[in-house]
Amino acid sequence: MAQKMTVSIKFLGMQRVVTKKDFINIPLRKEMRVSDVLELVRNLYPDLHLDAGVIFPTVNQEKASLDKLLRANDIISFLPPISGG
């Protein structure tokens, strides 16, 4: 039996509190992009504040654009804004 191709969304900080999960796996669709995952997560967890202009998307712990194509076993995170002083 063929293994299903998936990507993982890793939740960080307050995202874990809201989702009550460290991560979720979702099936990888053809031509799936980071923006597709962002939209899916927004729909699953409307209480998360994931505004495209504010979050910092990463794929496999590297900065990624919203139009980046995903591959099987990629790990996507949406880092919250970081401020310092």
Beta strands, then each sheet from edge to edge (+ up, - down):
strand 1: 6-10
strand 2: 23-27
strand 3: 56-59
strand 4: 62-63
strand 5: 75-79
sheet 1: 2+ 1- 5- 3+ 4-
end
